[in-house]
Amino acid sequence: METDSVREGIIRSAQELFRKYGYHKTSVNEIARKAKIAKATIYKYFESKEVLLHTILMDYLRISVNEIIENTNEETNKSIYLSNLILKTSRLSYAVCNEFIGWDFIRENTNSQEFLKMLSDDLEKLLISSFLETHMFKQEENSIDKLNFLIKASKSIVFSFAFTSVSDSDVRKNFVSFHKEILPYLVKAAI
């Protein structure tokens, strides 16, 4: 029981500090100080600060994706349903990277880009498994291939404009363009 509370304390402290200062401006020493534990204790639970961030983000994404699916479940039109899921999860992915990591650092740092690829791949697996459990896909054969296509294509497009956008205004414009001009065709191809 104590092990779980120490782990949760580390996660909570890191999450607060990452949100407040960003991942790269938060040191393991600061996390340990906030969690009121020794720095070495963090490494008993998490191999690195990067693994700690990955754990935080995946937990956050898992909860958020479940909420998105629950709030979208009443839709009966498959095209609208998929469009809403993809748009909301795309915005979620962008917000998570913006809130916890920071786009400037991601754009400039190779290690962050590798981390983002790993996170993106894990998010892709989470989305596919979560979407397959929804009422729209449970009984449908070949759903996995269709969802793979839709999620991979959407992910590539969203991350490409996230990396190339200069301002939040550019991001908003790109999301509107993605939603209105690109996503309908991707959904149609996936259905």
Beta strands, then each sheet from edge to edge (+ up, - down):
end
